Amino acid sequence: MSGLFMPDGSGNRPCHGDSDIYASDSHFKNYSLFYEFFHGEYGKGLVASHQTGWNAMVAELLRCK
């Protein structure tokens, strides 16, 4: 699950889908949005990005990694 939020070699994170701003812009590349739902095949975040419910668990897992 944490792989949805981890950047690949080019800085892209599956949770951000094809949005390049989160991989290349210096103001955004170090931030991950936590979405309400994720696409089942490729992991792109869907619906609200301000939901923190169960996604807060992922933030804790990333912190401990």
SULUR-V848773 format. One record per backbone hydrogen bond with DSSP energy under -0.5 kcal/mol. NH is the residue of the N-H (numbers start at 1). CO is the residue of the C=O. Records with the same first field share a line. If there is no record, write none. Layout:
BEGIN
NH: CO + CO
END
This chain:
BEGIN
4: 1
5: 2
6: 2
8: 12
11: 8
14: 3
15: 4
16: 13
17: 14
19: 16
20: 18
22: 19
23: 20
24: 20
25: 21
28: 25
29: 25
31: 28
34: 49
35: 33
36: 46 + 48
37: 46
39: 44
43: 39
45: 15
46: 37
56: 52 + 53
57: 54
58: 54
59: 55
60: 56
61: 57
62: 58
63: 59
64: 60
65: 61
END
